[in-house]
């Protein structure tokens, strides 16, 4: 369950108003809630939803000790002695709280509590639809790059034809009656005009495939701070909260992207003789970005042990998630339309969940599934077109290489 995923935890102390004392323990953040567990008794003293938080502030207890306060349904909770420091914890908690409020039902974590199973499944499928649309956008951008390459190769072939005609004219001028091997163009008779250079392409602003707010950690000893991560066709851009560029990774410069959890990744560029450049990025909307990173960077994306554990639990936002959602949706739809329809598990619990799906929700789910099917077919067609374009590009490059080598030999014979 998404509610059980622990995104992060910090050692701290919690002020227990009942006993008027500070209790040491651990403050934990999940996609939907904040929890505090005492160290000695292992008792869960705090457990409330992010959606119920009214305010998160940095304050001082007894006017001396730095603390963090969380206002939840009129009750103020005090946390102090936060490690590594108060600013790091505040930035992470505020980020997930704001994303939960902005994104409503999903909030990077799933459906809100209290919603029906049909609405929950609809929200999950809508998230998958958005991710598939983002994937189609990446493929479309990649296809445009292939088209530009093809246009460049066609221009090269045209230039090669012009060069071939000029070389033929130089090798056999109309006024020379003898064999071309006995003729050599004098220096003054060489053509003075240079072929016109191709006009430079206008520099356009690069399209942003996806931009999400993130919590940025540059080095292990540095403070985490809010910022933004943008995926571009040419690489990744990391900016601070004021939109100032912190670092730009070109696609070829990224050596590996490690997925620590569905909400946290690290991007690294290796160097010889100096420290590597590495950024650790935590975000509530990271599950939307990771599938695009897998498409864009391929084998450079590595799932670490923790992320593989989430995937095994069915919570990782990889390609397998879309497949499991699709199968679950088909099972729920069939059961909603026909009570006798057997589900994947066939348990009484799932039958009770199926009964919570109304006819309107089933109709909405069918429409989303149709859209997903259409997007999948369009993606398949685009991939086939790009495969053909790659074959054509390979053949054009081979022909251009042979033509250039042949014309170089002809020019050397003329000198």
C-alpha positions in Angstrom: 0.0 0.0 0.0 1.2 3.5 -0.8 0.3 4.6 2.8 3.0 2.1 4.1 5.9 3.5 2.0 8.4 5.4 4.1 9.9 8.1 2.0 12.2 9.5 4.7 12.8 9.4 8.5 14.7 11.7 10.8 15.8 11.3 14.5 14.2 14.1 16.6 12.2 14.8 19.8 8.5 15.3 20.1 6.8 17.3 22.8 4.2 15.2 24.5 1.7 17.6 25.9 0.1 15.0 28.2 3.3 14.4 30.2 4.9 17.8 29.5 8.1 16.3 28.3 10.2 15.8 25.1 10.2 12.2 23.8 13.1 11.0 21.6 12.2 9.0 18.5 11.8 9.1 14.8 9.7 11.3 12.6 8.7 9.5 9.4 7.2 10.7 6.1 5.0 8.6 3.9 3.3 9.7 0.7 0.1 10.4 2.6 1.0 10.9 6.3 3.4 12.0 9.0 4.2 9.7 11.9 6.3 9.8 15.0 7.5 6.7 16.9 9.1 6.8 20.3 12.5 5.1 20.6 12.0 3.4 24.0 8.4 2.2 23.8 8.1 1.9 20.0 4.7 3.6 20.5 3.2 5.5 17.6 2.6 8.9 19.2 1.7 10.9 16.0 -0.1 9.7 12.9 -2.0 12.2 10.7 -2.6 12.8 7.1 -0.8 15.4 5.0 -4.1 16.6 3.7 -5.1 17.5 7.2 -2.2 19.8 7.8 -3.0 23.5 8.0 0.6 25.0 8.5 4.2 23.9 8.8 6.5 26.5 10.5 10.0 26.9 11.8 9.7 28.2 15.4 11.7 28.2 18.7 10.7 26.5 21.9 11.4 28.4 25.1 12.7 31.1 22.8 16.0 29.2 22.5 15.8 25.8 20.9 15.0 25.6 17.1 11.9 23.6 16.5 9.5 22.6 13.7 5.7 23.0 14.3 3.0 21.2 12.4 -0.6 22.5 12.8 -3.1 19.7 12.2 -6.8 20.2 12.8 -6.2 22.9 15.4 -3.5 21.0 17.2 0.1 22.2 17.1 2.7 19.5 17.2 6.3 20.4 18.2 9.4 18.6 16.9 12.9 19.6 18.0 16.5 18.3 17.9 16.0 17.4 14.2 18.8 15.7 12.4 20.7 16.5 10.2 19.1 19.9 10.7 15.7 21.7 10.9 15.9 23.2 7.4 16.3 19.9 5.6 13.3 18.4 7.4 11.2 21.5 6.8 12.0 21.6 3.1 11.1 17.9 2.5 7.9 18.0 4.6 6.7 21.3 3.0 7.4 19.9 -0.5 5.3 16.8 0.0 2.5 18.7 1.8 2.2 21.3 -0.9 2.2 18.7 -3.7 -0.5 16.8 -1.8 -2.6 19.9 -1.7 -1.9 20.9 -5.3 -2.4 17.5 -6.9 -5.5 16.6 -4.9 -6.4 13.0 -5.4 -3.0 11.7 -6.5 -0.5 14.1 -4.9 2.3 11.8 -6.2 1.1 9.2 -3.7 -2.2 7.7 -4.9 -5.9 8.3 -4.3 -7.1 10.2 -1.3 -8.4 8.4 1.7 -12.2 7.9 1.9 -12.7 7.7 -1.9 -14.3 4.7 -3.4 -12.3 2.0 -5.1 -13.7 3.1 -8.5 -12.5 6.7 -8.0 -9.1 5.3 -6.7 -8.7 3.2 -9.8 -9.8 6.0 -12.0 -7.2 8.3 -10.5 -4.5 5.7 -11.0 -5.4 5.1 -14.6 -5.5 8.9 -15.2 -2.0 9.0 -13.9 -0.9 6.2 -16.2 -2.6 8.0 -19.1 -0.6 11.2 -18.3 2.6 9.2 -18.1 1.9 7.5 -21.4 1.1 10.9 -23.0 4.5 12.2 -21.7 6.1 9.1 -23.2 4.4 9.8 -26.5 5.7 13.4 -26.3 9.3 12.1 -25.8 8.9 9.8 -28.8 7.5 12.6 -30.9 10.5 14.8 -30.0 12.9 11.9 -30.8 11.1 11.4 -34.2 11.5 15.1 -35.0 15.3 14.7 -34.3 15.4 11.8 -36.7 13.5 13.8 -39.3 16.1 16.6 -38.9 18.9 14.1 -39.4 17.3 12.8 -42.6 16.9 16.3 -44.0 20.6 17.0 -43.2 21.6 13.8 -44.9 19.5 14.6 -48.0 21.2 18.0 -48.1 24.6 16.3 -47.9 23.7 14.0 -50.8 22.6 17.0 -52.8 26.0 18.7 -52.1 27.8 15.5 -53.1 26.0 15.6 -56.5 27.1 19.2 -57.0 30.7 18.4 -56.0 30.6 15.4 -58.4 29.6 17.6 -61.3 32.2 20.2 -60.5 34.9 17.5 -60.3 33.8 16.0 -63.6 34.1 19.5 -65.2 37.5 20.0 -63.7 38.7 16.6 -64.8 37.4 17.0 -68.4 37.0 20.7 -69.4 35.2 21.2 -72.7 38.3 22.9 -74.3 40.8 20.1 -73.5 40.9 17.6 -76.4 43.2 15.1 -74.7 43.0 12.5 -72.0 42.2 13.8 -68.5 45.3 12.1 -67.2 47.6 14.4 -69.2 45.8 17.5 -68.2 46.3 19.5 -65.1 44.5 22.7 -64.3 46.9 25.6 -63.9 46.5 27.5 -60.5 45.1 30.6 -62.1 42.3 28.7 -63.9 40.9 27.1 -60.7 37.4 28.3 -59.9 37.5 31.3 -57.6 34.0 31.1 -56.4 33.2 29.1 -53.3 29.9 27.3 -53.1 27.4 29.3 -51.0 27.3 28.2 -47.4 24.1 26.9 -46.0 22.3 29.4 -43.8 22.5 28.6 -40.1 19.4 27.3 -38.6 17.6 29.7 -36.3 18.3 28.9 -32.6 15.0 28.1 -31.0 14.2 27.4 -27.4 14.4 23.8 -26.5 11.1 22.1 -25.6 10.7 21.0 -22.0 9.3 17.5 -21.9 8.5 17.5 -18.2 9.3 19.8 -15.3 8.7 19.0 -11.6 9.5 20.6 -8.2 12.2 18.7 -6.4 14.3 18.8 -3.2 18.0 19.0 -4.2 21.0 17.7 -2.4 24.3 18.3 -4.1 26.7 16.7 -1.6 26.2 14.5 1.4 27.3 17.3 3.7 25.2 20.0 2.0 21.7 21.1 3.0 18.7 20.0 0.9 16.9 22.9 -0.8 13.9 23.2 -3.0 14.3 23.6 -6.8 13.1 22.3 -10.1 14.2 19.5 -12.4 13.4 19.7 -16.2 13.7 16.8 -18.7 14.7 18.1 -22.2 15.4 16.2 -25.4 19.1 17.0 -25.0 19.4 16.3 -21.2 18.5 17.4 -17.7 18.4 20.8 -16.1 18.5 21.5 -12.4 17.4 25.0 -11.2 16.9 26.5 -7.8 13.6 28.0 -6.5 14.5 31.3 -8.2 14.9 29.5 -11.6 18.6 30.1 -11.6 20.5 27.3 -13.4 22.5 25.1 -10.9 23.6 22.4 -13.4 22.9 21.1 -16.8 23.5 17.4 -17.7 23.7 16.8 -21.4 22.4 13.3 -22.3 25.9 12.0 -23.2 27.3 13.4 -19.9 25.0 11.4 -17.7 26.9 8.2 -16.6 24.1 6.7 -14.4 20.8 7.6 -12.8 20.1 5.6 -9.7 16.5 5.1 -8.5 16.6 4.8 -4.7 12.8 4.7 -4.3 9.8 5.8 -6.4 10.3 9.3 -5.0 14.1 9.7 -5.0 16.9 9.5 -7.6 20.5 10.5 -8.0 22.2 11.7 -11.2 25.9 11.3 -11.7 28.6 12.4 -14.1 32.0 10.7 -13.7 35.4 12.5 -14.1 39.0 11.3 -14.1 41.2 13.1 -11.7 38.5 15.2 -10.0 35.3 14.5 -7.9 32.2 13.3 -9.7 29.3 15.6 -10.2 26.3 14.1 -8.4 22.8 15.4 -7.5 20.3 13.6 -5.3 16.7 14.6 -6.1 13.6 13.9 -4.0 10.1 14.7 -5.4 6.5 13.8 -4.8 6.0 13.7 -8.6 9.1 11.6 -9.3 6.9 8.5 -10.3 5.8 10.6 -13.3 9.4 11.3 -14.3 11.1 7.9 -13.8 9.4 6.1 -16.8 10.5 9.0 -19.1 14.0 8.7 -17.8 14.0 5.0 -18.6 13.0 5.8 -22.2 15.4 8.7 -22.6 18.5 7.2 -20.9 17.9 3.4 -21.3 20.4 1.2 -19.4 21.8 4.2 -17.5 18.8 4.1 -15.2 19.5 1.6 -12.4 17.0 0.4 -9.8 18.7 -0.1 -6.4 17.7 -2.6 -3.8 15.1 -0.4 -2.1 13.5 0.5 -5.4 13.4 -3.2 -6.4 11.7 -3.9 -3.1 9.0 -1.3 -3.9 8.6 -2.8 -7.4 8.1 -6.3 -5.9 5.4 -4.8 -3.7 3.7 -3.3 -6.8 4.5 0.3 -6.0 7.4 1.1 -8.4 6.5 3.4 -11.2 8.2 1.4 -13.9 6.6 -0.1 -17.0 5.4 -3.1 -15.0 3.1 -0.7 -13.0 1.2 0.2 -16.1 0.7 -3.5 -17.0 -0.6 -4.3 -13.5 -3.0 -1.3 -13.6 -4.3 -2.4 -17.0 -5.0 -5.9 -15.8 -6.6 -4.7 -12.6 -8.8 -2.3 -14.5 -9.9 -5.1 -16.8 -10.8 -7.2 -13.8 -12.7 -4.5 -12.1 -14.6 -3.5 -15.2 -15.6 -7.1 -16.0 -16.8 -7.6 -12.4 -18.7 -4.3 -12.4 -20.5 -5.2 -15.6 -21.2 -8.8 -14.6 -21.2 -9.8 -10.9 -20.4 -13.4 -12.0 -17.2 -12.3 -13.7 -14.2 -14.0 -11.9 -11.5 -11.6 -10.7 -7.8 -12.4 -10.6 -7.8 -13.5 -6.9 -11.5 -14.3 -6.6 -11.5 -13.5 -2.9 -14.5 -12.1 -0.9 -12.5 -9.0 -0.1 -12.1 -8.1 -3.8 -15.8 -8.8 -4.4 -16.7 -6.3 -1.8 -14.4 -3.8 -3.4 -15.9 -4.4 -6.8 -19.4 -3.7 -5.4 -18.2 -0.1 -4.6 -17.7 0.7 -8.3 -20.7 2.4 -9.7 -21.9 2.2 -13.4 -20.8 5.8 -14.0 -17.3 5.0 -12.7 -17.2 1.9 -14.9 -18.2 4.0 -17.9 -15.4 6.5 -17.1 -12.9 3.7 -16.7 -13.8 2.2 -20.1 -13.3 5.7 -21.7 -9.8 6.0 -20.1 -8.9 2.4 -21.2 -9.9 3.3 -24.8 -7.7 6.4 -24.6 -4.8 4.3 -23.3 -5.3 1.7 -26.1 -5.3 4.5 -28.7 -2.1 6.0 -27.2 -0.5 2.6 -27.1 -1.3 2.0 -30.8 0.0 5.4 -31.8 3.2 4.8 -29.8 3.7 1.5 -31.6 3.2 3.1 -35.0 5.7 5.9 -34.1 8.3 3.3 -33.0 7.9 1.4 -36.2 8.3 4.6 -38.2 11.4 5.5 -36.2 12.9 2.0 -36.8 12.5 2.6 -40.6 14.0 6.1 -40.2 17.0 4.6 -38.4 17.5 2.0 -41.2 17.3 4.8 -43.8 19.7 7.0 -41.8 22.2 4.1 -41.7 22.0 3.6 -45.4 22.4 7.3 -46.2 25.4 7.6 -43.9 27.1 4.7 -45.6 26.4 6.2 -49.1 27.7 9.6 -48.0 30.9 8.1 -46.5 31.6 6.3 -49.8 30.9 9.4 -51.9 33.2 11.6 -49.7 36.0 9.0 -49.9 35.7 8.7 -53.7 35.6 12.5 -54.2 38.6 13.0 -51.9 40.6 10.6 -54.1 39.5 12.5 -57.3 40.5 15.9 -55.7 43.9 14.5 -54.7 44.5 13.4 -58.3 43.7 17.0 -59.5 46.3 18.6 -57.2 
